Amino acid sequence: MRVELITTGSELLLGQIVNTNSAYMAAHLNDIGFDVFYQTTVGDNHDRMKAVIETALTRADIIITTGGLGPTQGDITKYVCAEITGSPMITDEESLNRMNSHFTLKNIKMTQNNLRQVLVPENSRVFLNYNGIAPGIVQVYQGKYIINLPGPPREMKDMFDRSLRPFLKEKFGLKNVIHSLVLNTFDIGESLLETKIRDLILKQKNPTLALLVRPSGVIIRITAKSDNLSDAEALITPLRQAIYSRIGEYIYAENDDNMEHVVGKLLQTSHQTISCAESCTGGLLTSRLTDIAGSSEYLLGSIVSYSNAVKINHLGVPSAVLAAKGAVSEETAQYMAEGAAKVLSADIGVGITGIAGPGGGTDKKPVGLVYISVTGKRGTFTTKNLLSGKRNEIKYRATQKALNMVRLYLENKSVR
C-alpha cells in the first residue's frame, strides 16, 4: 500500500520546531510493510492544505496527517479533510466525556473553543486520545483512507502504536515486512568507510545498504524486505557479518543504542567507577553519562574546571604546566584526568580541555582543538583532536570522542 505523510502546521515551515513525526511514522510503517512514497509539510492555510491533500489522494492509498486537531482557529486539518469527503462534523460523545473529566480532574475551567477538539466527521472511525484530548480520525473516501493524528509527538506516537498499527493490520494484514538494522560507527569517516564496503554497496539488491552521517558518527543502515520479520532478519545476517569482518573495530552499537549507554553497561559489568574533569565541554560529558538510568552506580562526580584557578586548586594541575604549555595542551588534559580520578576516588578519570569557539583560536591552537585524556590502571591515554562545526557541535563531538576512548579502555583495546 502506498502511503503519503502530511505534517501540518506553519511552525514547521518556519523552522520553529523540528518535524520528528514524519521520521517516526515512516520508520514504523516500513517495519510493518507499508511503502511511504511521499512526505509533505504544509502550513495552516485552507487552500494550500486542501490542494496538498487532494494531490495526495491521486498518488497514495493511505494519507496520514499529523497536527491541526486542536482548539484554535488555526487547527483546520480535520475540517479540510471533512470538506473534501463532504462529511458534516458531529461531536464524538466518548471524547467529550473524557475531555470533561480531564478538566474537572485538573480543576481548570474549560473554554468553549475546546469543544472543537471533540468534533469529528460523521461516519468516521475514532481513535481515542489517551495522552491528550483531540481524537484521531479515519475516513474512507473513494476507496482510500484519510487518517488524522494529533500533532504533539507524545500523543501521536501513543495513538500510532495503540490504535493505528492494529487498524492497519486489521484492514490490510502484514503481507510484507521492511526491516532495518543500524550499525553505529565512530572514528571512521564516510569516505573511508565507503571504500571498505564499496563492493557490498555496488551489488546490493535485497537487503540494501545506506551510509548516513550523524553528529555521533557514520551509521550503516541495512534494510531487507520479506514476507515476515524472521526472513528479513535472515537476509540481513550475512551482510551484517560481512561488514563486521571489515570494519568491526569501528562499530560501537546497533540500532538505538548510544555511546553513553554502551559505556554505562561496560562500567557496570566491570564494576568500575568514573569521574570527569571538563573544561570546554562544560559538563556535557557528565550530563550524557547521567542520562542513563542507574548511572549513580558508576559515575562518582565531575569538576567543571573552566578557569585555570580551578584546574590548579581542585585538580592539581601544576601552574608551571599551565604557564609553559597552556590550558589547552596534552599535559593539562592528562593532569585533569589524573586529578579527577584522585580527587573523586574513581577507577577511571577523564579530562577534556580545548577551544570550542567561535573565538579564542590562534594559528597554533585553532578553534576545534581539543585534548582528551583517559586514565586508570591500564595507564594514561591522551588524544589530540581537531573537531569541526559550531560551538555546540564541537562540544558534542568532544564528548563522543571521550566516551569512545573510555569504551576502548574498558574493552582492553588500543585507546585512540
C-alpha positions as semicolon CSV with decimal commas, in nm:
position;residue;x (nm);y (nm);z (nm)
1;M;0,000;0,000;0,000
2;R;0,126;0,346;-0,096
3;V;0,134;0,594;0,191
4;E;0,176;0,970;0,196
5;L;0,255;1,150;0,521
6;I;0,136;1,509;0,556
7;T;0,254;1,710;0,853
8;T;0,059;2,032;0,905
9;G;0,149;2,349;1,089
10;S;0,307;2,679;0,989
11;E;0,553;2,643;1,279
12;L;0,714;2,354;1,090
13;L;0,768;2,566;0,779
14;L;0,910;2,848;0,990
15;G;1,160;2,610;1,149
16;Q;1,031;2,683;1,498
17;I;1,003;2,314;1,581
18;V;1,171;2,004;1,440
19;N;0,947;1,766;1,247
20;T;1,001;1,433;1,423
21;N;0,657;1,293;1,344
22;S;0,734;1,200;0,984
23;A;1,053;1,017;1,079
24;Y;0,875;0,816;1,347
25;M;0,580;0,722;1,127
26;A;0,792;0,638;0,822
27;A;1,017;0,406;1,022
28;H;0,729;0,224;1,188
29;L;0,520;0,200;0,873
30;N;0,815;0,048;0,686
31;D;0,856;-0,203;0,967
32;I;0,506;-0,338;0,900
33;G;0,535;-0,343;0,524
34;F;0,385;-0,012;0,410
35;D;0,570;0,191;0,147
36;V;0,599;0,561;0,228
37;F;0,640;0,724;-0,113
38;Y;0,585;1,089;-0,024
39;Q;0,621;1,323;0,274
40;T;0,474;1,671;0,259
41;T;0,460;1,961;0,503
42;V;0,201;2,234;0,465
43;G;0,110;2,538;0,675
44;D;-0,224;2,625;0,833
45;N;-0,372;2,765;0,514
46;H;-0,702;2,626;0,390
47;D;-0,641;2,640;0,015
48;R;-0,284;2,512;0,024
49;M;-0,371;2,232;0,265
50;K;-0,669;2,125;0,056
51;A;-0,453;2,119;-0,258
52;V;-0,188;1,908;-0,084
53;I;-0,441;1,653;0,042
54;E;-0,618;1,634;-0,295
55;T;-0,282;1,576;-0,465
56;A;-0,202;1,301;-0,215
57;L;-0,529;1,128;-0,299
58;T;-0,419;1,097;-0,662
59;R;-0,099;0,907;-0,577
60;A;-0,143;0,729;-0,244
61;D;-0,379;0,470;-0,097
62;I;-0,340;0,595;0,259
63;I;-0,293;0,957;0,362
64;I;-0,186;1,018;0,721
65;T;-0,182;1,372;0,858
66;T;-0,048;1,498;1,189
67;G;-0,143;1,826;1,352
68;G;-0,437;2,061;1,322
69;L;-0,679;1,882;1,558
70;G;-0,663;2,132;1,846
71;P;-0,897;2,402;1,979
72;T;-0,780;2,713;1,792
73;Q;-0,897;2,866;1,465
74;G;-0,561;2,770;1,314
75;D;-0,633;2,399;1,371
76;I;-0,803;2,324;1,041
77;T;-0,673;1,985;0,923
78;K;-0,977;1,775;1,006
79;Y;-1,211;2,042;0,870
80;V;-1,029;2,048;0,537
81;C;-1,043;1,669;0,520
82;A;-1,413;1,667;0,605
83;E;-1,473;1,925;0,334
84;I;-1,301;1,702;0,078
85;T;-1,507;1,397;0,179
86;G;-1,827;1,601;0,210
87;S;-1,890;1,491;0,570
88;P;-2,063;1,711;0,831
89;M;-1,897;1,748;1,168
90;I;-2,051;1,589;1,478
91;T;-1,945;1,559;1,842
92;D;-1,778;1,237;1,948
93;E;-1,951;1,172;2,279
94;E;-1,686;0,948;2,432
95;S;-1,415;1,205;2,361
96;L;-1,641;1,477;2,503
97;N;-1,690;1,283;2,826
98;R;-1,317;1,222;2,855
99;M;-1,247;1,591;2,797
100;N;-1,496;1,699;3,065
101;S;-1,337;1,456;3,312
102;H;-0,993;1,588;3,221
103;F;-1,081;1,950;3,300
104;T;-1,266;1,851;3,618
105;L;-0,972;1,648;3,742
106;K;-0,732;1,933;3,671
107;N;-0,972;2,182;3,831
108;I;-0,948;2,402;3,520
109;K;-1,240;2,590;3,369
110;M;-1,299;2,464;3,018
111;T;-1,332;2,729;2,748
112;Q;-1,586;2,684;2,468
113;N;-1,325;2,655;2,194
114;N;-1,217;2,320;2,342
115;L;-1,537;2,172;2,202
116;R;-1,369;2,196;1,859
117;Q;-1,131;1,922;1,969
118;V;-1,404;1,659;2,001
119;L;-1,572;1,729;1,665
120;V;-1,522;1,455;1,406
121;P;-1,660;1,392;1,056
122;E;-1,981;1,191;1,054
123;N;-1,936;0,815;0,991
124;S;-1,565;0,832;1,065
125;R;-1,376;0,588;1,285
126;V;-1,238;0,747;1,602
127;F;-0,912;0,674;1,781
128;L;-0,933;0,786;2,145
129;N;-0,650;1,009;2,268
130;Y;-0,502;0,868;2,589
131;N;-0,240;1,141;2,621
132;G;-0,448;1,444;2,527
133;I;-0,795;1,543;2,417
134;A;-0,834;1,553;2,037
135;P;-0,915;1,206;1,897
136;G;-0,769;1,060;1,583
137;I;-0,994;1,021;1,279
138;V;-1,019;0,770;0,994
139;Q;-1,230;0,844;0,686
140;V;-1,276;0,622;0,381
141;Y;-1,307;0,825;0,063
142;Q;-1,324;0,682;-0,289
143;G;-1,165;0,361;-0,166
144;K;-0,877;0,542;0,003
145;Y;-0,806;0,619;0,368
146;I;-0,759;0,965;0,514
147;I;-0,623;0,940;0,866
148;N;-0,580;1,236;1,102
149;L;-0,348;1,202;1,402
150;P;-0,266;1,470;1,663
151;G;0,048;1,680;1,624
152;P;0,218;1,661;1,967
153;P;0,470;1,374;1,931
154;R;0,375;1,213;2,262
155;E;0,009;1,194;2,159
156;M;0,086;1,091;1,803
157;K;0,325;0,809;1,896
158;D;0,090;0,657;2,151
159;M;-0,206;0,674;1,910
160;F;0,002;0,526;1,629
161;D;0,111;0,231;1,841
162;R;-0,212;0,180;2,033
163;S;-0,469;0,238;1,758
164;L;-0,335;0,297;1,406
165;R;-0,099;0,000;1,386
166;P;-0,373;-0,251;1,491
167;F;-0,616;-0,080;1,250
168;L;-0,376;-0,118;0,957
169;K;-0,312;-0,479;1,050
170;E;-0,687;-0,543;1,068
171;K;-0,756;-0,382;0,730
172;F;-0,454;-0,487;0,528
173;G;-0,268;-0,752;0,722
174;L;0,110;-0,757;0,732
175;K;0,190;-0,917;0,398
176;N;0,537;-0,770;0,377
177;V;0,787;-0,654;0,632
178;I;1,054;-0,390;0,575
179;H;1,311;-0,434;0,849
180;S;1,628;-0,235;0,913
181;L;1,938;-0,292;1,120
182;V;2,153;0,012;1,201
183;L;2,524;-0,020;1,275
184;N;2,664;0,280;1,461
185;T;3,029;0,360;1,387
186;F;3,276;0,610;1,525
187;D;3,626;0,733;1,432
188;I;3,594;0,643;1,065
189;G;3,489;0,894;0,801
190;E;3,220;0,837;0,542
191;S;3,468;0,823;0,252
192;L;3,699;0,567;0,411
193;L;3,405;0,362;0,532
194;E;3,258;0,354;0,182
195;T;3,585;0,230;0,032
196;K;3,596;-0,059;0,278
197;I;3,247;-0,186;0,189
198;R;3,211;-0,042;-0,162
199;D;3,167;-0,379;-0,332
200;L;2,886;-0,466;-0,091
201;I;2,713;-0,137;-0,175
202;L;2,750;-0,189;-0,551
203;K;2,597;-0,536;-0,554
204;Q;2,313;-0,456;-0,312
205;K;1,964;-0,571;-0,400
206;N;1,776;-0,709;-0,103
207;P;1,895;-0,616;0,153
208;T;2,005;-0,264;0,067
209;L;2,285;-0,060;0,224
210;A;2,294;0,310;0,305
211;L;2,554;0,531;0,477
212;L;2,426;0,827;0,677
213;V;2,636;1,089;0,855
214;R;2,524;1,182;1,206
215;P;2,685;1,400;1,476
216;S;2,760;1,080;1,665
217;G;2,938;0,924;1,364
218;V;2,850;0,747;1,039
219;I;2,570;0,493;1,056
220;I;2,523;0,199;0,823
221;R;2,160;0,106;0,761
222;I;2,088;-0,243;0,627
223;T;1,728;-0,282;0,508
224;A;1,559;-0,603;0,397
225;K;1,208;-0,666;0,266
226;S;1,042;-1,004;0,310
227;D;0,717;-1,178;0,397
228;N;0,791;-1,182;0,769
229;L;1,034;-1,047;1,025
230;S;1,236;-1,364;1,071
231;D;1,300;-1,395;0,697
232;A;1,401;-1,029;0,678
233;E;1,645;-1,078;0,967
234;A;1,785;-1,387;0,793
235;L;1,853;-1,178;0,482
236;I;2,035;-0,916;0,688
237;T;2,256;-1,151;0,890
238;P;2,515;-1,244;0,621
239;L;2,561;-0,879;0,522
240;R;2,593;-0,777;0,884
241;Q;2,864;-1,039;0,935
242;A;3,050;-0,926;0,623
243;I;3,052;-0,564;0,743
244;Y;3,171;-0,662;1,091
245;S;3,456;-0,862;0,941
246;R;3,581;-0,550;0,765
247;I;3,512;-0,258;0,997
248;G;3,400;-0,419;1,323
249;E;3,659;-0,224;1,523
250;Y;3,468;0,096;1,446
251;I;3,120;-0,035;1,531
252;Y;3,024;0,051;1,887
253;A;2,650;-0,026;1,891
254;E;2,346;-0,130;1,692
255;N;2,010;0,039;1,632
256;D;1,915;0,292;1,902
257;D;2,196;0,206;2,142
258;N;2,414;0,514;2,201
259;M;2,769;0,562;2,320
260;E;2,681;0,664;2,676
261;H;2,465;0,354;2,716
262;V;2,741;0,129;2,585
263;V;2,994;0,286;2,822
264;G;2,749;0,263;3,111
265;K;2,699;-0,110;3,058
266;L;3,075;-0,166;3,039
267;L;3,130;0,025;3,363
268;Q;2,855;-0,174;3,536
269;T;2,978;-0,515;3,421
270;S;3,341;-0,435;3,505
271;H;3,241;-0,282;3,842
272;Q;3,447;0,029;3,777
273;T;3,375;0,391;3,859
274;I;3,440;0,707;3,659
275;S;3,484;1,078;3,724
276;C;3,527;1,370;3,485
277;A;3,716;1,697;3,464
278;E;3,570;1,914;3,191
279;S;3,675;2,250;3,058
280;C;3,549;2,333;2,708
281;T;3,260;2,080;2,728
282;G;3,123;2,248;3,039
283;G;2,976;1,934;3,196
284;L;2,825;1,787;2,879
285;L;3,013;1,458;2,917
286;T;2,883;1,420;3,271
287;S;2,532;1,511;3,158
288;R;2,538;1,240;2,890
289;L;2,656;0,982;3,142
290;T;2,374;1,075;3,380
291;D;2,117;1,038;3,100
292;I;2,141;0,663;3,161
293;A;1,927;0,521;3,441
294;G;2,144;0,363;3,709
295;S;2,446;0,582;3,633
296;S;2,484;0,653;4,006
297;E;2,638;0,305;4,031
298;Y;2,946;0,411;3,837
299;L;2,959;0,792;3,800
300;L;3,110;0,945;4,113
301;G;3,120;1,311;4,015
302;S;3,256;1,583;3,795
303;I;3,459;1,902;3,816
304;V;3,390;2,169;3,556
305;S;3,729;2,339;3,557
306;Y;3,668;2,628;3,325
307;S;3,923;2,855;3,490
308;N;4,291;2,792;3,549
309;A;4,237;2,853;3,920
310;V;4,002;2,557;3,942
311;K;4,243;2,343;3,743
312;I;4,521;2,430;3,989
313;N;4,332;2,430;4,319
314;H;4,089;2,141;4,266
315;L;4,259;1,913;4,015
316;G;4,625;1,966;4,096
317;V;4,731;2,089;3,753
318;P;5,074;2,250;3,815
319;S;5,078;2,623;3,750
320;A;5,412;2,575;3,576
321;V;5,247;2,342;3,321
322;L;4,974;2,595;3,253
323;A;5,231;2,869;3,211
324;A;5,456;2,668;2,980
325;K;5,205;2,458;2,784
326;G;4,877;2,642;2,829
327;A;4,531;2,533;2,943
328;V;4,472;2,365;2,606
329;S;4,751;2,109;2,594
330;E;4,820;1,740;2,620
331;E;4,986;1,784;2,959
332;T;4,692;1,979;3,105
333;A;4,442;1,717;2,985
334;Q;4,647;1,442;3,150
335;Y;4,672;1,625;3,482
336;M;4,296;1,696;3,468
337;A;4,213;1,328;3,413
338;E;4,451;1,213;3,686
339;G;4,323;1,484;3,922
340;A;3,960;1,388;3,864
341;A;4,036;1,023;3,940
342;K;4,239;1,107;4,250
343;V;4,018;1,378;4,399
344;L;3,695;1,183;4,345
345;S;3,847;0,838;4,417
346;A;3,739;0,689;4,084
347;D;3,884;0,396;3,892
348;I;3,883;0,598;3,570
349;G;3,936;0,969;3,519
350;V;3,858;1,170;3,207
351;G;3,999;1,514;3,127
352;I;3,883;1,738;2,843
353;T;4,029;2,075;2,751
354;G;4,002;2,265;2,425
355;I;3,875;2,560;2,225
356;A;3,506;2,533;2,131
357;G;3,490;2,874;1,962
358;P;3,376;3,071;1,786
359;G;3,657;3,291;1,925
360;G;3,975;3,214;2,114
361;G;4,162;3,027;1,844
362;T;4,511;3,101;1,714
363;D;4,725;2,967;1,431
364;K;4,892;2,723;1,668
365;K;4,578;2,641;1,863
366;P;4,276;2,680;1,633
367;V;3,909;2,656;1,719
368;G;3,818;2,289;1,745
369;L;4,147;2,181;1,903
370;V;4,056;1,951;2,193
371;Y;4,280;1,731;2,406
372;I;4,114;1,436;2,578
373;S;4,279;1,213;2,835
374;V;4,161;0,890;2,998
375;T;4,348;0,743;3,293
376;G;4,321;0,431;3,506
377;K;4,504;0,112;3,595
378;R;4,583;0,050;3,229
379;G;4,771;0,379;3,214
380;T;4,700;0,727;3,077
381;F;4,594;0,777;2,716
382;T;4,566;1,119;2,554
383;T;4,447;1,224;2,209
384;K;4,479;1,545;2,014
385;N;4,163;1,619;1,817
386;L;4,077;1,882;1,556
387;L;3,699;1,894;1,556
388;S;3,481;2,087;1,312
389;G;3,148;2,260;1,349
390;K;2,984;2,525;1,560
391;R;3,045;2,558;1,931
392;N;2,774;2,312;2,039
393;E;2,883;2,064;1,770
394;I;3,246;2,074;1,882
395;K;3,138;2,019;2,242
396;Y;2,923;1,720;2,147
397;R;3,191;1,565;1,925
398;A;3,446;1,605;2,203
399;T;3,223;1,412;2,445
400;Q;3,158;1,144;2,182
401;K;3,533;1,102;2,138
402;A;3,585;1,089;2,515
403;L;3,317;0,823;2,556
404;N;3,468;0,618;2,277
405;M;3,809;0,636;2,442
406;V;3,654;0,511;2,767
407;R;3,480;0,233;2,572
408;L;3,805;0,118;2,416
409;Y;3,981;0,140;2,754
410;L;3,714;-0,079;2,916
411;E;3,723;-0,329;2,628
412;N;4,104;-0,358;2,668
413;K;4,156;-0,232;2,316
414;S;4,400;0,024;2,183
415;V;4,279;0,365;2,302
416;R;4,295;0,613;2,016
